[in-house]
Amino acid sequence: MTPTPTLANSNVFDLTQASLTDTLPSALTIATSPAASTTCTGAALSLATTTNGVTLSGAIIPAKSSCTVTLQVSSLSAGSYVNAIAAGALSTGPAGASTASATASLTVTAPIAPTITQSFSPTSVGEDTNSTLTMVLSNTNAYALTQAALSDTLPSNLTLPTTRAASTSCSGSLTTTTTSAKLSAATIPANGSCSVTLTASSGTAGTYTNTIAAGALTTAQNAANTVAVFGSLTVTASSGGGALRWIDLVFLAGMGVGGRRRSRRSSVISGPSKY
């Protein structure tokens, strides 16, 4: 929200030494970026802000014209807020103080909760074989959700190989251990999504379910996921046997029907028979 107090002057001369102090409702906060600005001029012009107040001094309001003060404000609490500038809050050298009050209203609605989906690909692998775990963080609000944070601890016996780096498109910071991942200071774009990608594997056969609890994803706007999400990976045991070894072939070639030894055992080792 951008409240913009307008300082108007109907006189044919400039109003100098203009000053104004405005204190916002306590639940509203003035952003530091972008910073407050003014179109008023003056050699001694000063514009200062606190978390919920602004002070203008040394300003000149031009003749038969106006100038403005612009702020960026926000609130972490849903509700309706009225900013009131009292009569006399604006003062000038030549014309004294303002005689009328001015008000502006702001309605803050609670943000729509972000959502998470997660999936393994492939969903079934052998022991010590990698599968990619992708978590998608979605935001249907018309504004970005900032300072997003998410921690995920994998099920026992499921690990993140150190040879495969984790990645994210959510900006911020992503750190991992062999069994967990932590996203912090991330941004989920307005009407969009971003993702976290991990590589997982296990040396123990079984079915593993990775759980992200409701409320695990938090943001600066006090919006968190409201539903737990699950992702399953099946790890199958390595099968026994395999290709016949040369020693097996030699043994088989040396046996006849009924278990009798054949006389041409060397032909299996050395190549085609000469007979």
C-alpha positions as YAML, in Angstrom:
chain: A
units: angstrom
residues:
- id: 1
  name: MET
  ca: [0.00, 0.00, 0.00]
- id: 2
  name: THR
  ca: [1.26, 3.49, -0.88]
- id: 3
  name: PRO
  ca: [-0.31, 6.33, 1.12]
- id: 4
  name: THR
  ca: [0.46, 9.72, -0.43]
- id: 5
  name: PRO
  ca: [-0.30, 12.83, 1.65]
- id: 6
  name: THR
  ca: [-0.73, 15.83, -0.67]
- id: 7
  name: LEU
  ca: [0.20, 19.29, 0.59]
- id: 8
  name: ALA
  ca: [-1.75, 21.92, -1.36]
- id: 9
  name: ASN
  ca: [-1.25, 25.69, -1.55]
- id: 10
  name: SER
  ca: [-3.89, 27.98, -3.10]
- id: 11
  name: ASN
  ca: [-1.91, 31.15, -2.45]
- id: 12
  name: VAL
  ca: [-0.14, 33.10, -5.17]
- id: 13
  name: PHE
  ca: [3.09, 32.78, -3.23]
- id: 14
  name: ASP
  ca: [5.13, 29.83, -1.99]
- id: 15
  name: LEU
  ca: [4.53, 28.49, 1.51]
- id: 16
  name: THR
  ca: [7.93, 28.05, 3.07]
- id: 17
  name: GLN
  ca: [9.15, 26.34, 6.23]
- id: 18
  name: ALA
  ca: [6.44, 23.72, 5.82]
- id: 19
  name: SER
  ca: [6.55, 20.86, 8.28]
- id: 20
  name: LEU
  ca: [4.35, 17.81, 8.80]
- id: 21
  name: THR
  ca: [4.34, 14.94, 11.27]
- id: 22
  name: ASP
  ca: [2.20, 11.85, 10.73]
- id: 23
  name: THR
  ca: [1.99, 8.78, 12.99]
- id: 24
  name: LEU
  ca: [0.38, 5.73, 11.38]
- id: 25
  name: PRO
  ca: [-1.81, 3.20, 13.22]
- id: 26
  name: SER
  ca: [0.40, 0.91, 15.32]
- id: 27
  name: ALA
  ca: [-0.25, -2.19, 13.16]
- id: 28
  name: LEU
  ca: [1.08, -0.46, 10.03]
- id: 29
  name: THR
  ca: [4.78, -0.45, 9.25]
- id: 30
  name: ILE
  ca: [6.66, 1.88, 6.92]
- id: 31
  name: ALA
  ca: [9.00, 0.04, 4.56]
- id: 32
  name: THR
  ca: [12.65, 1.03, 4.33]
- id: 33
  name: SER
  ca: [12.84, -0.11, 0.72]
- id: 34
  name: PRO
  ca: [11.71, 1.65, -1.30]
- id: 35
  name: ALA
  ca: [12.39, 4.58, 0.98]
- id: 36
  name: ALA
  ca: [9.92, 7.38, 1.65]
- id: 37
  name: SER
  ca: [10.10, 10.21, -0.88]
- id: 38
  name: THR
  ca: [8.69, 13.71, -1.48]
- id: 39
  name: THR
  ca: [8.17, 16.06, -4.40]
- id: 40
  name: CYS
  ca: [8.40, 19.04, -2.06]
- id: 41
  name: THR
  ca: [11.56, 21.10, -2.36]
- id: 42
  name: GLY
  ca: [13.57, 23.34, -0.08]
- id: 43
  name: ALA
  ca: [17.17, 24.11, 0.76]
- id: 44
  name: ALA
  ca: [16.65, 22.83, 4.29]
- id: 45
  name: LEU
  ca: [14.32, 19.97, 3.27]
- id: 46
  name: SER
  ca: [14.31, 16.91, 5.51]
- id: 47
  name: LEU
  ca: [12.21, 13.75, 5.33]
- id: 48
  name: ALA
  ca: [12.66, 11.18, 8.11]
- id: 49
  name: THR
  ca: [10.75, 8.00, 8.98]
- id: 50
  name: THR
  ca: [10.46, 5.58, 11.87]
- id: 51
  name: THR
  ca: [8.73, 2.19, 11.77]
- id: 52
  name: ASN
  ca: [5.30, 3.86, 11.80]
- id: 53
  name: GLY
  ca: [5.84, 7.62, 11.56]
- id: 54
  name: VAL
  ca: [7.08, 10.27, 9.12]
- id: 55
  name: THR
  ca: [8.32, 13.82, 9.63]
- id: 56
  name: LEU
  ca: [8.75, 16.43, 6.90]
- id: 57
  name: SER
  ca: [10.47, 19.75, 7.64]
- id: 58
  name: GLY
  ca: [12.03, 22.70, 5.80]
- id: 59
  name: ALA
  ca: [9.78, 22.13, 2.79]
- id: 60
  name: ILE
  ca: [8.39, 24.58, 0.24]
- id: 61
  name: ILE
  ca: [4.84, 24.15, -1.06]
- id: 62
  name: PRO
  ca: [4.79, 25.95, -4.42]
- id: 63
  name: ALA
  ca: [2.30, 28.74, -5.17]
- id: 64
  name: LYS
  ca: [-1.03, 27.64, -6.70]
- id: 65
  name: SER
  ca: [0.22, 24.06, -6.64]
- id: 66
  name: SER
  ca: [1.02, 21.14, -4.36]
- id: 67
  name: CYS
  ca: [3.67, 18.61, -3.44]
- id: 68
  name: THR
  ca: [3.44, 15.09, -2.02]
- id: 69
  name: VAL
  ca: [4.99, 12.68, 0.46]
- id: 70
  name: THR
  ca: [4.99, 9.02, -0.58]
- id: 71
  name: LEU
  ca: [5.38, 6.02, 1.76]
- id: 72
  name: GLN
  ca: [5.26, 2.26, 1.35]
- id: 73
  name: VAL
  ca: [3.38, 0.63, 4.23]
- id: 74
  name: SER
  ca: [2.32, -2.89, 5.13]
- id: 75
  name: SER
  ca: [0.80, -4.86, 7.99]
- id: 76
  name: LEU
  ca: [1.12, -8.38, 9.34]
- id: 77
  name: SER
  ca: [-2.40, -8.23, 10.76]
- id: 78
  name: ALA
  ca: [-5.59, -8.33, 8.71]
- id: 79
  name: GLY
  ca: [-8.03, -5.49, 9.39]
- id: 80
  name: SER
  ca: [-9.15, -2.00, 8.42]
- id: 81
  name: TYR
  ca: [-6.91, 0.90, 9.33]
- id: 82
  name: VAL
  ca: [-7.52, 4.67, 9.19]
- id: 83
  name: ASN
  ca: [-4.58, 7.06, 9.07]
- id: 84
  name: ALA
  ca: [-5.65, 10.47, 10.37]
- id: 85
  name: ILE
  ca: [-3.66, 13.68, 9.99]
- id: 86
  name: ALA
  ca: [-5.09, 16.13, 12.50]
- id: 87
  name: ALA
  ca: [-5.84, 19.78, 11.86]
- id: 88
  name: GLY
  ca: [-2.71, 21.77, 12.61]
- id: 89
  name: ALA
  ca: [-0.35, 18.87, 11.82]
- id: 90
  name: LEU
  ca: [0.88, 20.78, 8.74]
- id: 91
  name: SER
  ca: [2.43, 24.15, 9.53]
- id: 92
  name: THR
  ca: [4.10, 26.79, 7.37]
- id: 93
  name: GLY
  ca: [5.91, 30.07, 7.94]
- id: 94
  name: PRO
  ca: [3.70, 32.50, 5.99]
- id: 95
  name: ALA
  ca: [0.24, 30.91, 6.41]
- id: 96
  name: GLY
  ca: [0.35, 29.14, 9.72]
- id: 97
  name: ALA
  ca: [-1.13, 25.67, 10.15]
- id: 98
  name: SER
  ca: [-3.71, 23.57, 8.36]
- id: 99
  name: THR
  ca: [-7.24, 23.99, 9.64]
- id: 100
  name: ALA
  ca: [-8.79, 20.70, 8.49]
- id: 101
  name: SER
  ca: [-7.98, 17.08, 9.20]
- id: 102
  name: ALA
  ca: [-7.35, 14.46, 6.51]
- id: 103
  name: THR
  ca: [-7.94, 10.71, 6.62]
- id: 104
  name: ALA
  ca: [-7.12, 7.69, 4.46]
- id: 105
  name: SER
  ca: [-8.32, 4.10, 4.92]
- id: 106
  name: LEU
  ca: [-6.51, 0.84, 4.26]
- id: 107
  name: THR
  ca: [-7.97, -2.67, 4.36]
- id: 108
  name: VAL
  ca: [-5.48, -5.49, 4.90]
- id: 109
  name: THR
  ca: [-6.66, -9.00, 4.04]
- id: 110
  name: ALA
  ca: [-5.06, -12.19, 5.25]
- id: 111
  name: PRO
  ca: [-2.88, -13.80, 2.57]
- id: 112
  name: ILE
  ca: [-3.91, -17.05, 0.93]
- id: 113
  name: ALA
  ca: [-1.86, -19.88, 2.38]
- id: 114
  name: PRO
  ca: [0.99, -21.20, 0.21]
- id: 115
  name: THR
  ca: [0.89, -24.85, -0.84]
- id: 116
  name: ILE
  ca: [3.54, -27.56, -1.24]
- id: 117
  name: THR
  ca: [3.71, -30.61, -3.44]
- id: 118
  name: GLN
  ca: [6.50, -33.17, -3.41]
- id: 119
  name: SER
  ca: [7.39, -36.20, -5.50]
- id: 120
  name: PHE
  ca: [10.20, -38.67, -6.13]
- id: 121
  name: SER
  ca: [11.37, -39.49, -9.65]
- id: 122
  name: PRO
  ca: [11.65, -42.35, -10.27]
- id: 123
  name: THR
  ca: [9.37, -43.60, -7.51]
- id: 124
  name: SER
  ca: [11.10, -46.99, -7.37]
- id: 125
  name: VAL
  ca: [14.87, -47.59, -7.42]
- id: 126
  name: GLY
  ca: [17.35, -50.26, -6.40]
- id: 127
  name: GLU
  ca: [19.56, -50.05, -3.36]
- id: 128
  name: ASP
  ca: [22.14, -47.23, -3.47]
- id: 129
  name: THR
  ca: [20.47, -45.78, -6.58]
- id: 130
  name: ASN
  ca: [19.55, -42.11, -6.73]
- id: 131
  name: SER
  ca: [16.04, -40.68, -7.00]
- id: 132
  name: THR
  ca: [15.23, -36.98, -7.40]
- id: 133
  name: LEU
  ca: [12.96, -35.44, -4.76]
- id: 134
  name: THR
  ca: [11.27, -32.23, -5.97]
- id: 135
  name: MET
  ca: [9.30, -29.92, -3.68]
- id: 136
  name: VAL
  ca: [7.19, -27.21, -5.35]
- id: 137
  name: LEU
  ca: [6.16, -24.15, -3.29]
- id: 138
  name: SER
  ca: [3.17, -22.29, -4.79]
- id: 139
  name: ASN
  ca: [1.69, -18.85, -4.09]
- id: 140
  name: THR
  ca: [-1.67, -17.69, -5.47]
- id: 141
  name: ASN
  ca: [-1.50, -14.21, -3.92]
- id: 142
  name: ALA
  ca: [-1.05, -11.13, -6.10]
- id: 143
  name: TYR
  ca: [2.11, -10.33, -4.16]
- id: 144
  name: ALA
  ca: [5.26, -12.28, -3.36]
- id: 145
  name: LEU
  ca: [5.60, -14.22, -0.10]
- id: 146
  name: THR
  ca: [8.96, -13.29, 1.34]
- id: 147
  name: GLN
  ca: [11.33, -14.69, 3.96]
- id: 148
  name: ALA
  ca: [9.97, -18.15, 3.23]
- id: 149
  name: ALA
  ca: [11.50, -20.91, 5.35]
- id: 150
  name: LEU
  ca: [11.15, -24.69, 5.16]
- id: 151
  name: SER
  ca: [12.95, -27.55, 6.91]
- id: 152
  name: ASP
  ca: [12.67, -31.20, 5.88]
- id: 153
  name: THR
  ca: [14.16, -34.25, 7.60]
- id: 154
  name: LEU
  ca: [14.17, -37.43, 5.54]
- id: 155
  name: PRO
  ca: [12.97, -40.79, 6.89]
- id: 156
  name: SER
  ca: [15.56, -42.99, 8.61]
- id: 157
  name: ASN
  ca: [17.87, -44.85, 6.17]
- id: 158
  name: LEU
  ca: [17.16, -42.35, 3.37]
- id: 159
  name: THR
  ca: [20.11, -40.04, 2.72]
- id: 160
  name: LEU
  ca: [21.21, -37.13, 0.54]
- id: 161
  name: PRO
  ca: [24.48, -38.01, -1.24]
- id: 162
  name: THR
  ca: [27.12, -35.31, -0.81]
- id: 163
  name: THR
  ca: [28.19, -35.81, -4.42]
- id: 164
  name: ARG
  ca: [24.88, -34.46, -5.76]
- id: 165
  name: ALA
  ca: [24.28, -30.79, -4.89]
- id: 166
  name: ALA
  ca: [20.81, -29.64, -3.86]
- id: 167
  name: SER
  ca: [19.29, -26.67, -5.73]
- id: 168
  name: THR
  ca: [16.41, -24.19, -5.52]
- id: 169
  name: SER
  ca: [14.71, -21.63, -7.74]
- id: 170
  name: CYS
  ca: [13.28, -19.83, -4.68]
- id: 171
  name: SER
  ca: [16.39, -17.64, -4.15]
- id: 172
  name: GLY
  ca: [17.36, -17.40, -0.50]
- id: 173
  name: SER
  ca: [19.64, -20.00, 1.09]
- id: 174
  name: LEU
  ca: [19.47, -23.80, 0.83]
- id: 175
  name: THR
  ca: [21.64, -25.92, 3.13]
- id: 176
  name: THR
  ca: [21.71, -29.70, 3.51]
- id: 177
  name: THR
  ca: [23.11, -32.45, 5.69]
- id: 178
  name: THR
  ca: [23.12, -36.13, 4.80]
- id: 179
  name: THR
  ca: [19.59, -36.46, 6.19]
- id: 180
  name: SER
  ca: [17.94, -33.02, 5.99]
- id: 181
  name: ALA
  ca: [17.46, -29.83, 3.96]
- id: 182
  name: LYS
  ca: [16.74, -26.28, 5.11]
- id: 183
  name: LEU
  ca: [15.48, -23.38, 2.97]
- id: 184
  name: SER
  ca: [15.59, -19.85, 4.42]
- id: 185
  name: ALA
  ca: [15.13, -16.20, 3.35]
- id: 186
  name: ALA
  ca: [13.42, -17.39, 0.16]
- id: 187
  name: THR
  ca: [10.82, -15.66, -2.02]
- id: 188
  name: ILE
  ca: [7.79, -17.39, -3.55]
- id: 189
  name: PRO
  ca: [6.78, -15.17, -6.50]
- id: 190
  name: ALA
  ca: [3.33, -13.60, -6.85]
- id: 191
  name: ASN
  ca: [0.88, -15.92, -8.65]
- id: 192
  name: GLY
  ca: [3.71, -18.35, -9.18]
- id: 193
  name: SER
  ca: [5.87, -21.05, -7.70]
- id: 194
  name: CYS
  ca: [9.45, -22.11, -7.09]
- id: 195
  name: SER
  ca: [11.07, -25.43, -6.28]
- id: 196
  name: VAL
  ca: [13.63, -27.26, -4.16]
- id: 197
  name: THR
  ca: [15.42, -30.23, -5.74]
- id: 198
  name: LEU
  ca: [17.23, -32.93, -3.75]
- id: 199
  name: THR
  ca: [18.81, -36.26, -4.61]
- id: 200
  name: ALA
  ca: [18.06, -39.16, -2.25]
- id: 201
  name: SER
  ca: [19.10, -42.81, -2.01]
- id: 202
  name: SER
  ca: [19.14, -45.72, 0.43]
- id: 203
  name: GLY
  ca: [21.21, -48.85, 0.92]
- id: 204
  name: THR
  ca: [18.31, -50.56, 2.66]
- id: 205
  name: ALA
  ca: [15.31, -51.96, 0.81]
- id: 206
  name: GLY
  ca: [11.90, -50.67, 1.86]
- id: 207
  name: THR
  ca: [9.23, -48.05, 1.23]
- id: 208
  name: TYR
  ca: [10.04, -44.57, 2.53]
- id: 209
  name: THR
  ca: [7.53, -41.75, 3.01]
- id: 210
  name: ASN
  ca: [8.85, -38.21, 3.29]
- id: 211
  name: THR
  ca: [6.44, -36.02, 5.28]
- id: 212
  name: ILE
  ca: [6.23, -32.22, 5.31]
- id: 213
  name: ALA
  ca: [3.90, -31.22, 8.14]
- id: 214
  name: ALA
  ca: [1.26, -28.50, 8.02]
- id: 215
  name: GLY
  ca: [2.88, -25.25, 9.10]
- id: 216
  name: ALA
  ca: [6.37, -26.34, 8.07]
- id: 217
  name: LEU
  ca: [6.54, -23.62, 5.40]
- id: 218
  name: THR
  ca: [6.47, -20.14, 6.95]
- id: 219
  name: THR
  ca: [6.67, -16.63, 5.47]
- id: 220
  name: ALA
  ca: [7.05, -13.02, 6.62]
- id: 221
  name: GLN
  ca: [3.38, -12.44, 5.76]
- id: 222
  name: ASN
  ca: [2.32, -14.98, 8.44]
- id: 223
  name: ALA
  ca: [1.13, -17.32, 5.69]
- id: 224
  name: ALA
  ca: [1.98, -21.01, 6.14]
- id: 225
  name: ASN
  ca: [0.98, -24.24, 4.43]
- id: 226
  name: THR
  ca: [-2.14, -25.68, 6.04]
- id: 227
  name: VAL
  ca: [-1.97, -29.26, 4.73]
- id: 228
  name: ALA
  ca: [0.66, -31.93, 5.27]
- id: 229
  name: VAL
  ca: [2.12, -33.45, 2.09]
- id: 230
  name: PHE
  ca: [3.74, -36.81, 1.47]
- id: 231
  name: GLY
  ca: [6.13, -38.32, -1.06]
- id: 232
  name: SER
  ca: [6.92, -42.05, -1.28]
- id: 233
  name: LEU
  ca: [9.98, -43.86, -2.59]
- id: 234
  name: THR
  ca: [10.32, -47.64, -2.91]
- id: 235
  name: VAL
  ca: [13.83, -49.08, -2.68]
- id: 236
  name: THR
  ca: [14.12, -52.66, -3.93]
- id: 237
  name: ALA
  ca: [16.76, -55.17, -2.88]
- id: 238
  name: SER
  ca: [19.45, -56.04, -5.38]
- id: 239
  name: SER
  ca: [18.64, -59.36, -7.10]
- id: 240
  name: GLY
  ca: [21.05, -62.31, -6.67]
- id: 241
  name: GLY
  ca: [22.62, -64.41, -9.43]
- id: 242
  name: GLY
  ca: [23.59, -62.54, -12.53]
- id: 243
  name: ALA
  ca: [25.53, -63.57, -15.65]
- id: 244
  name: LEU
  ca: [27.28, -66.93, -15.72]
- id: 245
  name: ARG
  ca: [30.95, -66.70, -14.92]
- id: 246
  name: TRP
  ca: [33.62, -68.36, -17.12]
- id: 247
  name: ILE
  ca: [34.27, -70.92, -14.41]
- id: 248
  name: ASP
  ca: [30.57, -71.90, -14.53]
- id: 249
  name: LEU
  ca: [30.75, -72.31, -18.32]
- id: 250
  name: VAL
  ca: [33.82, -74.49, -18.04]
- id: 251
  name: PHE
  ca: [32.09, -76.67, -15.47]
- id: 252
  name: LEU
  ca: [28.97, -77.04, -17.59]
- id: 253
  name: ALA
  ca: [30.90, -77.80, -20.74]
- id: 254
  name: GLY
  ca: [32.85, -80.51, -18.95]
- id: 255
  name: MET
  ca: [29.73, -82.44, -17.96]
- id: 256
  name: GLY
  ca: [27.80, -84.78, -20.23]
- id: 257
  name: VAL
  ca: [24.26, -86.08, -20.02]
- id: 258
  name: GLY
  ca: [23.63, -87.78, -16.70]
- id: 259
  name: GLY
  ca: [26.62, -86.05, -15.13]
- id: 260
  name: ARG
  ca: [29.30, -87.87, -17.22]
- id: 261
  name: ARG
  ca: [32.39, -85.82, -17.99]
- id: 262
  name: ARG
  ca: [32.94, -84.91, -21.62]
- id: 263
  name: SER
  ca: [36.34, -85.26, -23.25]
- id: 264
  name: ARG
  ca: [36.33, -81.87, -24.99]
- id: 265
  name: ARG
  ca: [36.42, -79.60, -21.92]
- id: 266
  name: SER
  ca: [39.34, -77.63, -23.36]
- id: 267
  name: SER
  ca: [37.30, -76.56, -26.36]
- id: 268
  name: VAL
  ca: [35.13, -74.30, -24.17]
- id: 269
  name: ILE
  ca: [38.20, -72.52, -22.86]
- id: 270
  name: SER
  ca: [40.36, -72.47, -25.94]
- id: 271
  name: GLY
  ca: [37.79, -71.89, -28.67]
- id: 272
  name: PRO
  ca: [36.13, -73.98, -31.37]
- id: 273
  name: SER
  ca: [36.84, -77.71, -31.44]
- id: 274
  name: LYS
  ca: [39.48, -79.00, -33.85]
- id: 275
  name: TYR
  ca: [37.69, -82.31, -34.28]
...
